Amino acid sequence: MEEFTGLLLPIAFLAVLYLLLIRPQQKRRKQQEHMVRTLEVGDDIVTIGGLHGRVVALTDDSMDIAVDADEDVIMRYERSSLARIVADDVPGDAPEDEPDDDGGDQT
């Protein structure tokens, strides 16, 4: 019985380590892989370096990004450098209701 108690602490430590460190990392990696796979021409993106642009061409391992409105400047990046895809209609970005024009507080 004492041997089992002595093993309980290391086993619990490994379980906590897995739940707090390894599992979330695997989940983030799967999300990143899914995002890279679903990338399409015309998507507005942000790279891991903070560059904002629009995807104009894709290959198996790279993407061409237009970084200005006229698409005169095109840069090639690895697909793995994708940080996020910028959504056109992000919830929460909608304009809030206009305040009342009477200027008084409604408490």
CORNOR-V157220 format. One record per residue. N is the residue number from 1. RES is the residue in one letter. NEAR is the number of other C-alpha atoms within 12 Angstrom. Layout:
[[N RES NEAR] [N RES NEAR]]
//
This chain:
[[1 M 7] [2 E 8] [3 E 9] [4 F 10] [5 T 11] [6 G 11] [7 L 13] [8 L 14] [9 L 14] [10 P 14] [11 I 14] [12 A 14] [13 F 14] [14 L 15] [15 A 15] [16 V 15] [17 L 15] [18 Y 15] [19 L 15] [20 L 14] [21 L 15] [22 I 15] [23 R 15] [24 P 15] [25 Q 15] [26 Q 15] [27 K 15] [28 R 15] [29 R 16] [30 K 14] [31 Q 18] [32 Q 22] [33 E 19] [34 H 17] [35 M 22] [36 V 30] [37 R 21] [38 T 18] [39 L 32] [40 E 23] [41 V 22] [42 G 22] [43 D 27] [44 D 28] [45 I 34] [46 V 26] [47 T 28] [48 I 17] [49 G 15] [50 G 14] [51 L 25] [52 H 25] [53 G 35] [54 R 36] [55 V 36] [56 V 27] [57 A 25] [58 L 24] [59 T 19] [60 D 16] [61 D 17] [62 S 23] [63 M 31] [64 D 33] [65 I 35] [66 A 27] [67 V 24] [68 D 17] [69 A 13] [70 D 10] [71 E 17] [72 D 14] [73 V 16] [74 I 21] [75 M 23] [76 R 25] [77 Y 30] [78 E 22] [79 R 32] [80 S 24] [81 S 26] [82 L 37] [83 A 27] [84 R 28] [85 I 33] [86 V 22] [87 A 15] [88 D 13] [89 D 11] [90 V 10] [91 P 10] [92 G 9] [93 D 9] [94 A 10] [95 P 10] [96 E 8] [97 D 7] [98 E 9] [99 P 11] [100 D 9] [101 D 9] [102 D 8] [103 G 8] [104 G 8] [105 D 8] [106 Q 8] [107 T 3]]
//
